């Protein structure tokens, strides 16, 4: 199988961390493509019309895309248990919360990187960051018990989301007011799977 990747994508990192935690990095070849929202790679749009990474080219069927779909597929195919049925709705909700943080944080980056300065909206950017802030507050208030439990895909997704905040939004200081989350991430980020997938910029 081939995993189409671009730059330091935190969505690709989710898949790579899952593979590392499963001890199956050999199962997928990472292939670098261009995923600019303005000029995506033709090799990427051929398998994912949205032009977004990751996309997984399978040996036994059509390509699948979106990190949540890919992670569920690999969890099933590799026989891992990162989506335990006993707490599946909690795991999926935590993963969705982490991805919502990523979506908003990435839109903040895109607003600055791809829109002409005269068209940028600070109100819109702050609205996106408010989504991040509310999500972090909810995690701090309601999810620390889950995060203290057995590793699942929610943990992996959140670890990648917080790592992306450090990478692209260090000046925002997401840790302020989120002491328990900060402590959790300080430990989680030292896992070999996280260390081996640190983005190169």
N, C-alpha and C positions, 0 to 999 in steps of 0.2 A: 504494500500500500504506500501511497505517497501523500504527504501532508503539505499542502501549499501554504507558504508562510511569507510574511513581509515585515521587514524591520523588527522593532521590539514589540510586536503585537501582544498585548496581554491575553487576548482571546486564544491565540496560538499557544501561549505559555500554559494556559489551563490544560490543554491537550498534552503538552509535553510533560507537565508535572504528573498528570495521571499515568502516563506511560512509565515515567521514572519510578513512581510509587509502586506500580505493578511489576517493576523489573522487566519491562518489555519494550525498552527503547529500540530494540532490534526489529520490532514489528512494523515500524513505519519509517520511511525515508523522508526527511524534511527537504522540500524543494522551495527555493526562494523565487518569488515573483514580485511584481510591482502591484500595489493595491491602492494607489492614489485615488481619491474620490473623483478626481478630474480626468485622469488617464489610466484606468486600470489595465493590467496586463491581459492580452487576448487569451493567453493560456488559462488565466483565472476565470474570465467571464465565460469561457467555453464550458466550464463545469459549474460555475455559480454566477448566474446572470447579474446579481447585485454587485459583483466585483469586490466582495469582501472576503477577507481571510478569517479563519481557516476554511479550507475545503479539503475533504479527504477523498482521494481517488482510490476506489476499492478494486480488488482483484476479482470480486464475484458479483458485481452489480454496479449500478450507476453511482456517481459521486454523491456524497452527502456533505452538507455545509451547515454552518452555524455551530459555534463551539458547544452549545448544550446538546445538540443532536449528535455531534461527533463523539462527545464524551459518553453519552448514553450508549451509542453504538459500540464503542470500544469496550466499555464496561461489560456489555453483553457478550461481545465476541471473545474477549480475553478471560471471561469468567471471574472478574474481580467483583468486589462488593462495595463500590463507592456510592451506590444508590440503594441502600438497604430498604427492603420493602416495609419493615416494621416502623420506619420513620420517614417514609418516602416524601410525604408532603412537606415536612420540615426541611428536608434536604433540598428539594426543588425550590422552596421559597427562599431559602438562604442563598442558593445559587443565583436565583433571579434577582435578589437584592444586590448581590455582588456585581452582577452584570449591569444592573441599573446604574450603579456607581461608575462602572467603566464607561457606559454609554454617555453619561453626562460629562464625565471628565474628558472623554475623547472629543465631544462636541466643543468643549471649551478650547481645546488645542486646535481643532479645525477652524474655529472662528478666527483665530489669530493667524493661522498658517495659510489658509486658503482664500479668505475674503480680503478684498482691498481695504486698507485702513479706513477710508472714508465711509465704508459700508458696515463696519463693525459696530456691534451694539453691546455696550457694557451692561445694560440692563438684562439683555438676553443671556450674556455670559454668567452674570450673577444668579439669574434664575436657574441655570443649569447647575451651578455650584450649590445652590440651595438644596437641590435634590440629593447631592452628595452629603451635605450636612445633615439633612433629616434621616438619611439612611444610616449614617454613622451613629447618630443619636439612638436610633432604634436598635442597632446592633449592641451598643453599649448597655442599653436598658433591658433588653429582652432576650439576647442571644448568647450571652456569655456561658450559660450552663451548657448549651448545645456545643459551643466551641470547645468546651473542656472535655467533651466526650470522644468517642472513637472516630478516627479519621473518615470523612466522607467527602463527596464532591462539593458540598457547601464550604467546607474548610479550604479546599484547594482553590475554588473560585474566589473566595474572599482574600486568601493570601495573595493571589495574583492581582486582585483589584487594589489592595493596599500598596503592593509593590509598585503598581502603576502610578498611584498618587505620589509616592516618593520620587518616582522617575520624572514625572511631568509637572507636578504641582507642589514641589517641596516648599515653595514660598507660602503656601496656604496653611501649612502646619495643621494637618488633619488630626494630629495627636492631642491638641489642646481640648480639654474637656472629655477625652476618651481614654482615660488612664488604663482601664481594664483591657480595652482593645489594643492599646499600644503594647501592653505587657504580653498579650497573646501573640501579637505579630512578631515581637522581638524574638520569641521562642520559635514560632512557626517558620519564620524566614531563614532559620539556621538548618532546616531539614536539608539533607543532601539533594532532594528533588528540586528544592527552591534554589539552592546554591548553584546547581548545575545548569539551571535555566535562566540565570540572571541575564537581562537583556544587554546586548552590546550596542552602545550608541556612539 
